[in-house]
């Protein structure tokens, strides 16, 4: 009878040990599952952080090479320099290039690649710019608006993404600019003095028109001549044209009698 009781005790002890082992294994497995779940949650959190980082990253920008290509596609010529700057709160590439004997500064939006402004006479560029109003039509509009007869200088530029003619009327007054939209023909801006001054200053003068002055200069310097700047001045009651020209790739500064076309001074500008 004692042997049976002892055997039963051993069997009960064995079952108890097995149950404890099974419980411990289940607990360990659950801990492993919990740890794996925590790892997976951490991975998801990492992915979310990556997604958030990607979504908050800045939008793609054009490169300096792309900006250079945009400028030369429009104007031709060769790139001299590219800088990065902020203009009116907009980050831009300032592209400097030389085209058709003219220096240009082109502002290009870094984010969009849009050309915002061009400083330099586009009429001189290697490539022709397509606008609705011709140079001659713009000159006629300027004459009608100002009452002045002659054009000292006309340039085609881009301001605030619009092509405009910047025209300086021939006058002894320094403020003689009128700016005309190159596609609509509307007056973009005009110096307030231009409509009230200028014409009266020539009342008693017998001034040579620009076309005649150009003919005289061509006779002296040859057909390959470009007038870069023309100003009218008066000293001791005598009218004179101060002229800057390029002839055969040489830049000259001239002073010419505004009534008879006599060349008074000549200097080569280095």
C-alpha positions in Angstrom: 0.0 0.0 0.0 2.9 2.4 0.7 4.4 1.6 -2.7 1.2 2.6 -4.5 1.0 5.9 -2.5 4.7 6.6 -3.3 4.1 6.0 -7.0 1.1 8.3 -7.0 3.1 11.0 -5.4 5.9 10.7 -8.0 3.3 10.9 -10.8 1.6 14.0 -9.3 5.0 15.7 -8.9 5.8 15.0 -12.5 2.6 16.4 -13.8 3.0 19.5 -11.7 6.6 20.1 -13.0 5.3 19.6 -16.6 2.5 22.1 -16.1 4.9 24.7 -14.7 7.3 24.1 -17.7 4.4 24.5 -20.1 3.3 27.7 -18.4 6.8 29.2 -18.5 7.1 28.3 -22.2 3.8 30.0 -23.0 4.9 33.1 -21.0 8.2 33.2 -22.9 6.5 32.8 -26.2 4.1 35.7 -25.3 7.1 37.9 -24.3 8.7 37.1 -27.6 5.5 38.0 -29.4 5.3 41.2 -27.4 8.9 42.1 -28.3 8.3 41.4 -32.0 5.2 43.5 -31.9 7.2 46.4 -30.3 9.8 46.0 -33.0 7.2 46.1 -35.7 5.6 49.2 -34.2 9.0 50.8 -34.1 9.5 49.9 -37.8 6.2 51.5 -38.6 7.1 54.6 -36.7 10.4 54.8 -38.6 8.6 54.5 -41.9 6.2 57.3 -40.8 9.1 59.5 -39.8 10.7 58.8 -43.2 7.5 59.6 -45.0 7.1 62.8 -43.0 10.6 63.8 -43.7 10.1 63.2 -47.4 6.9 65.1 -47.5 8.4 68.1 -45.7 11.5 68.2 -47.9 11.8 71.2 -50.2 10.5 70.9 -53.7 12.9 70.2 -56.6 14.9 73.2 -57.8 16.5 73.8 -61.2 20.3 73.6 -61.3 22.7 76.3 -62.4 23.3 74.3 -65.6 19.5 74.3 -66.3 19.3 78.0 -65.6 22.2 78.7 -68.0 20.5 76.6 -70.7 17.2 78.5 -70.2 19.0 81.9 -70.7 21.0 80.8 -73.7 18.0 79.1 -75.4 16.3 82.5 -75.3 19.1 84.9 -76.0 22.0 82.8 -77.5 25.5 84.0 -76.6 27.8 82.7 -73.9 27.5 82.4 -70.1 29.9 84.6 -68.1 28.7 84.0 -64.5 25.8 82.5 -62.5 25.0 83.6 -58.9 22.2 82.7 -56.5 20.4 85.6 -54.8 17.0 86.7 -53.4 15.0 89.3 -55.3 11.7 90.6 -53.7 11.5 87.5 -51.6 12.1 85.1 -54.5 15.2 83.0 -54.8 16.7 83.5 -58.2 19.7 82.6 -60.3 21.3 85.8 -61.7 22.7 84.7 -65.0 25.2 87.0 -66.7 25.8 86.4 -70.4 27.2 88.1 -73.5 25.2 88.0 -76.7 25.3 90.1 -79.8 27.8 92.6 -78.4 25.6 93.2 -75.4 25.8 92.2 -71.7 22.6 90.8 -70.2 21.6 90.0 -66.6 18.8 87.4 -66.5 16.9 86.6 -63.3 15.5 83.1 -63.3 13.2 81.7 -60.5 15.1 78.8 -58.8 11.8 76.9 -58.0 10.0 77.2 -61.4 12.6 78.1 -64.0 10.6 81.1 -65.1 12.5 84.2 -66.4 11.4 87.1 -64.2 13.6 90.0 -65.5 16.1 90.7 -68.2 18.4 93.7 -68.0 20.0 94.6 -71.3 18.8 95.6 -74.8 17.1 92.5 -76.3 17.1 94.3 -79.6 20.9 93.6 -79.7 20.7 89.9 -78.6 21.9 87.1 -80.9 18.4 85.6 -80.9 15.3 87.6 -82.0 12.6 88.1 -79.3 9.1 87.6 -80.5 6.8 90.5 -79.5 3.6 92.0 -81.0 4.7 95.7 -81.1 7.7 96.4 -83.4 10.5 98.8 -82.5 9.2 101.3 -85.1 5.6 101.1 -83.7 6.9 101.7 -80.2 8.8 104.8 -81.3 5.7 106.2 -83.0 3.7 105.6 -79.7 6.4 107.4 -77.8 6.4 110.4 -80.1 2.6 110.7 -79.9 2.6 110.4 -76.1 5.4 112.8 -75.4 5.2 115.4 -78.2 8.9 115.0 -78.8 10.2 114.2 -82.2 13.4 112.1 -81.8 14.4 109.0 -80.0 17.7 109.1 -78.1 17.7 105.4 -77.2 15.3 102.5 -77.3 15.8 99.2 -75.5 13.7 96.0 -75.3 13.8 94.5 -71.8 11.8 92.2 -69.5 10.3 93.7 -66.3 8.2 91.5 -64.0 7.9 88.9 -66.7 6.6 91.4 -69.3 8.5 92.6 -72.4 8.7 96.4 -72.5 10.3 99.0 -74.6 12.3 101.5 -72.5 12.6 104.6 -74.6 14.6 107.7 -73.9 13.4 110.7 -75.9 15.9 113.2 -77.2 15.8 116.2 -74.8 18.1 118.3 -72.7 16.0 117.2 -69.7 17.5 114.1 -67.9 14.1 112.6 -67.1 12.8 111.7 -70.6 12.0 108.0 -70.3 8.8 106.4 -71.4 8.2 102.6 -71.0 5.8 100.9 -73.4 4.4 97.3 -73.2 5.9 95.4 -76.2 2.8 93.3 -76.7 -0.1 95.6 -76.0 1.4 99.0 -76.8 0.1 100.4 -73.5 2.2 103.0 -71.7 3.8 101.1 -68.8 5.3 104.3 -67.2 6.4 107.8 -68.2 8.4 110.4 -66.4 6.0 113.2 -65.4 8.3 115.9 -66.8 8.4 114.4 -70.3 5.0 115.8 -71.4 5.7 119.3 -70.2 9.4 119.7 -71.0 11.6 119.1 -73.9 9.8 120.4 -76.9 10.1 124.1 -75.7 13.9 123.7 -75.3 14.3 123.2 -79.0 12.1 126.1 -80.1 15.0 128.4 -81.1 17.4 125.7 -82.2 17.9 124.2 -85.6 18.8 120.7 -84.5 19.9 117.9 -86.8 17.5 115.0 -86.7 18.9 111.6 -85.5 18.5 110.1 -89.0 20.8 112.7 -90.5 23.3 112.4 -87.6 23.4 108.6 -88.3 24.2 109.2 -92.0 27.1 111.5 -91.1 28.5 109.0 -88.7 28.2 106.1 -91.1 30.2 108.2 -93.7 33.0 108.7 -91.2 33.0 105.3 -89.4 31.6 102.8 -91.9 28.4 100.8 -92.3 29.2 98.5 -89.4 28.1 101.1 -86.8 25.7 100.9 -83.8 24.7 103.9 -81.7 24.7 102.7 -78.1 23.8 106.0 -76.5 22.8 109.4 -77.6 22.4 112.5 -75.4 21.7 116.1 -76.1 23.6 118.7 -74.1 23.9 122.5 -74.3 26.9 124.5 -73.2 27.2 128.3 -73.5 24.1 128.3 -75.6 25.4 125.7 -78.1 23.7 122.3 -78.6 25.9 119.2 -78.9 25.2 115.5 -79.3 27.1 113.2 -77.0 27.3 109.9 -78.8 28.5 106.5 -77.9 29.0 104.2 -80.8 30.5 100.8 -81.7 32.2 100.6 -85.2 34.2 97.6 -86.3 34.1 96.3 -82.7 35.7 99.5 -81.4 33.7 101.7 -78.9 33.9 105.4 -79.4 32.7 108.4 -77.4 32.0 111.4 -79.6 30.8 115.0 -79.2 29.1 116.3 -82.4 27.7 119.7 -83.1 23.9 119.2 -83.0 23.2 121.8 -85.7 25.7 121.1 -88.4 27.1 117.6 -87.6 30.7 118.7 -87.1 32.8 116.2 -85.0 34.1 118.2 -82.1 35.6 115.4 -79.9 36.5 111.7 -80.4 37.8 109.2 -77.8 38.3 105.5 -78.0 36.7 103.8 -74.9 38.8 101.0 -73.6 
